[in-house]
Amino acid sequence: MSINLNKTGQTYYRPWGSYKTIEQGNGFQAKLITVNPGGCLSLQKHSKRAEHWIVIQGTATITIDNSTKDYQVNTHVYIPTQAVHRLHNKTDETIAIIEVQIGSYLGEDDIIRLDDIYNRN
């Protein structure tokens, strides 16, 4: 399966890959997130939202609190508010997930980074 990010919406590029909002409404937001081979999102948590991640391409290595597991296509995880989490691509193919955020505030400034391989704050 190949994900085409050029169909609709604005794509935001990060050192690890990209994301774009595919739908949003009162108290929720859905994003398509792709992670390049070897890419890794920051170890982070959120104060005002929970997240649901559904793997739609590749094998995603996901850390939630003290547990790290590999997830295949058609599997999902729930990340509660305040849970420490990270998405990592340890494979040689791009991975993609659908992220659904639920909460009272969904802004990017609700990311509390605890560790980041790209040295971002």
VENGI-V625031 format. One record per backbone hydrogen bond with DSSP energy under -0.5 kcal/mol. CO is the residue of the C=O (numbers start at 0). NH is the residue of the N-H. Records with the same first field share a line. If there is no record, write none. Layout:
BEGIN
CO=NH / NH
END
This chain:
BEGIN
1=3
2=4
3=6
10=12
11=18
13=16
15=35
16=13
17=33
18=11
19=31
22=29
24=26 / 27
26=102
27=24
28=100
29=21 / 22
30=32 / 98
31=19
32=96
33=17
34=94
35=38
38=88
41=43
42=113 / 114
43=84
44=111
45=81
47=103 / 104
49=101
50=78
51=99
52=76
53=97
54=73
56=95
57=59
59=61 / 70
60=87
61=68
62=85
63=66
66=63
68=61
70=59
71=74
74=54
76=52
77=79
78=50
79=82
83=64
84=43
85=62
86=40
87=60 / 89
88=37
90=37
94=34
95=55 / 56
96=32 / 98
97=53 / 99
98=30 / 100
99=51
100=28
101=49
106=109
107=110
109=46 / 111
110=112
111=44
114=42
115=118
END
